[in-house]
Amino acid sequence: MQPDDNTLPVLTPYQQIGGEEAVRALVRRFYALMDNLPEAWDVRRMHGEDLSGSEEKLFLFLSGWFGGPNLYVERFGPPFLRARHLPFAIGSAERDQWLLCMRQALDEQVADEDLRGRLLQSFSALADHMRNRADVASPAASVQQL
């Protein structure tokens, strides 16, 4: 059977977003939000004062993760994201703050609603996987349970 010549090539998320410049813009906006939103303070303070190194690494990672050039792996090897984040205490609050920034950056930078939803779903699963500590119940919640 001959392939259907009318079949359109499947575009990667990297291509759908708009390539390198669009991925860079998404990452820049993400870190600007993290740097400025008071509700993202816990996740922001895990980073150094200068966010440029983190910004570059996230761009390199997302380039490959979105189906574009595998820049992170070429420079640093396999990402081993969870292992690389083990020095940082990441619970549900930090996950949610990270996702708050990424959700807003996606809303502002990715026009395609379907793509935005798929990316957010993937980011949510990834962010949840990064949790490496149990959530601590507040004393008030413990008292209410008694």
N, C-alpha and C positions, 0 to 999 in steps of 0.2 A: 504494500500500500504506500502510495506517495504521500509525503507530508503536504499538508494544506498550505498553499502559498499565501493564503489570506490571513494566516495566524500572525497576530502581532507579537513581537518579542515581549517577554515578561520583564518589566523594569524592576530593578532593585529599589529598596527604600532610598538608598544613596542617590540614585538617578531621579526618583520621584521627588525627593526633597529639593533637588537642584544642584547636587554635586558639592564640591569642596567649599565654595563660598557660602552656600546655604547651611552646611553642617557647621562651619566656623561661626556663622551668625547665631545659630541655635545655641552653641556652646557659650559664646560671649554673653548672650542674653541670660542663659541659665546662671552663670557665675555673677552677673550683675544683680540678678534677683537675689541670689544667695547672700551677696554682700550688702544688700540694702533692705531686705525684708526682716523686720524685727522677729517675726515668727519663725525665721530660719536660723536664729542665733546659734542653737546647739550644734547644728551641722556646720555652720560657718566657722565656728571656733575650732573645729577639727583641722582646719586648713591654716597654712601660714599666712602672714600678713599679705604677702604678694601672691595673688591667685594665678599668675601667668603660667607657672609650671603645671598646675593642676588643669588649667584651661587647655594647654597644649596636649597633655596626656589624654584628656577626655576626647578632644578632637581626633587624635590619632586612633584611639580605641573605637570611637563611633564610626569613623571612616570605614573600617573593616567590618564592624558589627552590622552596619547598614548595607553591606554588600559592595562597598567601594574598595579602594586600595587598602591592603592590609598593613597599614603604616605602623601600628603599634607593635605587631608581631615582628616586623622587619627590624625595628629599632630595639625592642626590649625582650622579645621572645613571647611565649604564651602569656596571656594576661593573668591567669590565676587570680581573678578579681577578689574572691573571698579571702584567699590567703594574704593578698596584698593589703587588705583592709582589716586584718585581725588586730593590728596594734591599736585600732580605734574601737571604742565601745559603741556599737551600733545596735540600738533597740528600735522599737516601733516608733518612738517620737522622732528619732533621727531619720529613719526611713521616710516617715510622713513629711518631714520638713524638706528632705531631698526631693521627694515626689511633688511637693507643692511648687518648688522652683521649676522642676522639669515640666510639669503640667502647664504652668503659665508660659514658659518659654515655647513649648509646643503650640499652645493656643495662639501665640503672637507670631510665630515664625513659620508654621506649616499650614498652608491654606487648605489642603485636601483633608476634609473631615474624616474620611474613612482611614486614610493613612495615619492621621493624628491619633485616632482611636487605637489602631493596631500598635503603633509605637508606644503609646501610653500603657497599653496592656503588657507589652514586652518589658518596658521599664519598670512597671509595678512588680512583675515577677522577679526581675533582676534585683530590684531594691529589697524585696522581701528576703531573697536569698542571702543578701549581704548582712542581715541581722546576725549578731554573734553574741548577744547577751540577752538574758531574760529581762522582761520588763519588771520594774520594781513597783509594787503596789504602794500607793500613797497611804500614809497613816490614817487619813480620814476614810479611805475605802476599806481598810482593814477593820476599823471600828464599826463601820456600817454592816460588815459581814457577820459580826458577832451577834 
